[in-house]
Amino acid sequence: MSVTVVIPARLASTRLPRKVLLDLCGKPVIQHVWERAKKMRSADRIVILADGAEIAQVAHAFGAEVILTPPECPSGTARLAAALEKLPGDFFLNIQGDEPCIPPELLDAIVTRWQQTHCELVTAVARLLDPEKLASPNVVKVVRDKNDRAIYFSRSPVPFRRGLPITEWLADGSVSYFSHIGVYGYTRDSVVTYASLPISRLEQIESLEQLRFIEHGKTFQTVETDYHPVSIDTPDDMEKARQLFTRGTRDFP
C-alpha cells in the first residue's frame, strides 16, 4: 500500500499573497515544508500541487516533483482531486504549503493510524490550553467521539459550556478542547468521493473544507499531538517564523 504526500500551493493567498514563495531564512516557505516531508519514513512519493508556473519553477529548482493544477481550485483537497488521475498511491497525505515546522513524526503517525484502523479519513488535533485560542475564529476546534473520531469542526468554541463564562471553560477541566491541525490523510476512494459531492451548507457557513465529508456522513480518525502551529497568514506570522528559525527553533509554540 503506497503513500503519496501532496503539498497544495497557490499564490493568491488572501491575507498574505505569495506567502509560499516568501523567503524564510534563505529558502522559500514551501521548500521548508517539502524538506520536512522528505524526513518521513513512510512516504513513497512527495509532490507539490502548484496553481501555476511560478511556483512550479521555484519548486523544480530545489528538486521537487510538481504537478500543475487549475488556479481556481477552492481548497487543497479540491486541488488533490483535480490531480488525482496523475497520482499513484493508495493513501494521500495532504500538507498545507505554509507549515514550515510540521513534524515529520506527526506525518508518519497519521499514516500509521490509517494502517492500523483502515480508516478513510484521518487528521491531527492538539489539546487547547489557551483561552484566547479557544475563543478565536482563526483556530478551528474539533469535537471527537469516544473512539477519537472527529464528528464536527468549527470556528466557534465547541462543545458549548452552558452556565459558565468562556474564560472559565478550560480552567474547569471537566471537558477537553481540541484544535485542528491542518494536515489530512485520505484514501484514494475518499478523494474520489469528495470530488463527486456538492459543496455543503456547513462547509460554506464555516468556510471549512472538511465539513463536506462530515455533512455527508463521514468521520475522521484523529491523531493527538502536542504540536501547536502558528499558520503563516500575515506579515506578523512571517516575522515570528523568521525569528524562530534564526534562533534555531523549528517548532512554533
Beta strands, then each sheet from edge to edge (+ up, - down):
strand 1: 3-9
strand 2: 23-24
strand 3: 27-28
strand 4: 45-50
strand 5: 65-68
strand 6: 91-95
strand 7: 121-127
strand 8: 141-144
strand 9: 149-154
strand 10: 178-187
strand 11: 220-225
sheet 1: 5+ 4+ 1+ 6+ 10- 7+ 11+ 9- 8+
sheet 2: 2+ 3-
end
